[in-house]
Structures are given as structure tokens and as C-alpha cells.
């Protein structure tokens, strides 16, 4: 969340695979530690309130770039985490290697996809009429854009407010209508006919990692449409399939969920209650329960197994330490005393996730730095010359999975030793690297789920949140990463009130004139998807998409003052999925 703050089968030949045994990680047999966790890499790793808001290998393609735990910052996008810097000089150098890449260029070279819907031009849905929960300023009133003069406010969606005289409303809307592909439904179970999803799949066909963002952390239709796309892509043949659902949850949470969707071990609701705590409660919903349940049912009858991975570093479950220490005890006993010593302070924290995260943030800064240094030292013990990348560890060789789990422990402890912008930079870069490690290890495609603010190329809060996961992924893999952002004209959503612990239902109200969503909602389709890379030939539309203007970006904590930050859609995303209306997600407790 964004802060304010499976039997082996022949290789598909996807980039980054490179498993010596020519297959994907074994999802059925226990890991080297006997935990049963899935393997990746060498042997795998396994009441409504209205009006509210590593891998160091070179990139496969040319790059286009774009503790108190800063508690104010942690409220805005919702989670307490950070990531190893994009280069060793920008973070703790011992945590991950240096990756350098050229700057990201503008979105060019994509032709887009012609709209074959045959719908006549027209708005279809008059703005400001018949919209439920339409609090705030109704569209078309000529009111201000809601950001105090930022991003063309005071213009009733007039493109002249962008500073481009040629960009009239009519020309902008005509271009958007030309490039918009309608979404027939958001319902995940509705897969046929799926022509609308085929258009979205084409927009992401060259991506090894697809980022699908959330404009809020708690809106049903936003979760639904992403699940619908994942189901569609998961059932594509051969290399077109996307088999891993990566989410903004700690690595150890991902291992528990991955084990459940592959084996059915444990009870899903219990796992979600225990894991989705603190800043991660946003996804403790019926919608996510349905997604994981569908993955489990799919895996019962298919050899090609669907996987779950957590790429975040806000917490580490005790079972993760046990896997690392258990491997050392069985295969490298000489390392065990030093590892136990290095992890002693972290293991002394409370067993419960919420209590553990709170206790860690409340430690004195010097103590947090000491814990980070110990975790980094433990990682060095396992990642030195004795570690290996072969398919089977020999004497003195440490499996890549064990090294990665030690790295994630080090990432977590390091993040809590940082503060402010550096914390958020570190966290997002870590999430990017963890996702890429998994993708390269499995050799298969990944759909990553997180807040829009993480998966976009450019931050909406650059002073406190300078580098996004999306920017780091683009630096690491170039065009093999595609960023999809979601947009809503209005939405109900679950969020925590400031100072509160339990989620409540809030509402954005309708988009203000002068906002990105106000214009998008005038497109002839109620819900639609648009490839921004294909709009370069429409000068007025491209200019409008490139200009920053108020845009809904709703954190996991209800903070109305940060819900309409100015954003350029073209600088933030490759693709936009726009929904006319979303309702609040359904919490299951």
C-alpha cells in the first residue's frame, strides 16, 4: 500500500527462465527446508462518509525509464515498507547489486489498436445525471477542478487549461473515442465472449511483468476487473499465459497463500485473517477470497499451476526465519550459530503480525539500525562465494531460494532503519527486485497487484515518495514491464479513518470538472480500456494525456487532502482502465 505516509514440465522458453533442468519450479514437492513452499529460482521459493479519498542481470530490452516510519507518509498509500535502492549507492549496498540503465523515453513506437466496436460517437452517459453517491461537485457545473488552481482547475474539462491551444474538448474527446476499447463487464466469472479482454491482452502481450494498479485499496469493481483479466490471461495457451499473481503483501504471506492455492494446506480465511493485518487489511475482502479460491480450483485440474507471490517487505513471518535456519541446520551446520545470533533480535519481536510491526516501528532508531546490520550480515553469510545457482545444492552451496529469503529479511530490517523519502525509495525498489527475481526464476509471466501509486512510472508525491516500483521495474527490464492504471469517475471504497483501526466505507464523490476522470467519463463507453501509447498520432489527445491535472489517487487511510493530486496519465501509465462507478469492496470480517 502506498504510504503517506505442479509437476515439472518442459520449459516454455520465456526470457529469464534458464532453469538447468529445463522446467519450471516444482510446485508440489516440499522445498529444501521441508516447508512445502513453492519454489522459484534455483530450486524455487518457494457507515458511508461522502466526499472522501537480486537480480543483477542486464535488462532484456532497451530501457525506458521514467522509525518511526514517516507515519504521515505511511497513511497515504497505506503500508509500512521500502526497497533496496536501484543502485547500491542509493541504499544499503550489501542488500542487492547495482543496476544501471538509460533514462526512460516517451511512449513511442506503439501503433495502438483500432476500435472495432462500431459504436457511434457520442457521450452515451450524460455526466452528472443519475450517478449514485454523487456527492461533491456534479459534473458540468462549471465549478473548480478541486485542487486550488493546480492542473487546469476552473475549466469545465477544457483542454485549453493545459496550455495547449489546439487541444479543444471536442478534439480530445474524439481522439479518446477512437482509441477506447469498451469493457463489457467487470464480473470475474464472465469470460465469454471475451473480445474486450483480448484487446487488453494485446496491449500487454510483450510484457513479462504486468502491473495492474488500484486507484483505491478497497473498491469492488477495481478488484473485479483485475481478477477478470488475470483469469483470462491465466488460461491462455503457451507463452501467452500469466501464471503468477504477485501482490503488495510480505514475502512470507505470499508463501502461505502460494502453498494454499497449490495444495489446499490450511484454511484460506484463517490465513487471510492472520496475514492481512495492520496496513495490509485492505485486501481482507470477499473479492480476494474469491480470487484465491478460483486459483485453487484451477490448480486441482491443471498441470500448469497458478502461483501467488508477495513482493513487499513490511513484515516477515517467523516461518521464514525457520526455513533459512532449517536449511543451515541440515546442510551447513557451521553457519547456524552465527545466523541464530544475527536473527535473535528480530525473533524476539512479538509473534502476532500487527503487534510485531508496531513494536518494530517503536524501537529507538539506533536499535533498528542494529537489527538491520545483523540481518544484512546474515544475508552476506549466505550469499557469499559458497552460495550457488545450480539446480541442486552441493556441499557448501546455498540454494537461491534460501539466499532470497535471507535477502527479504534484510530488506525488511533495512527499511525500518530508514526514514522519509529514502524509506519509500528503498521499499519500492525492493518490491520491483523481488518480483523480477520470481519472474526470472519461474520463467513465466507475472501480474503484479498494488496501488496505482506504486505501479505507475511517476510518483504523485515526489517529495516523500520519489521512486515508484513501476519506475524501478522499467529501469530493470525495459518494455518487458507494462503499467496499467485504473481510473474511476466515482467510487465507494474501504479505508481506515485517520487514527482509527477498523475499515469504514467512504466515497470519492463524482470527479470534478478539470480532472482527468471528468473527461474520461465523457467517452462513449461506460467502462473502457485505452492504450496511451497508441495516441501519439492524435495531437490534441496526446497533449491532453501528457498534461498534469487533478486525479483520484485514494490511500488506504482516509486523507481527503491527498486524494486529488495532479498527474499526467501519459507519464504515469501505458494503459488506463476507466470505470464509471465502483462500489466499496466487501470485508469478510
Beta strands, then each sheet from edge to edge (+ up, - down):
strand 1: 180-182
strand 2: 209-214
strand 3: 242-250
strand 4: 307-312
strand 5: 445-451
strand 6: 481-497
strand 7: 503-507
strand 8: 528-531
strand 9: 549-552
strand 10: 557-558
strand 11: 564-567
strand 12: 575-582
sheet 1: 1+ 8- 12+ 6+ 2+ 5+ 3+ 4+
sheet 2: 1+ 8- 12+ 6+ 7-
sheet 3: 1+ 8- 12+ 6+ 10+
sheet 4: 9+ 11-
end
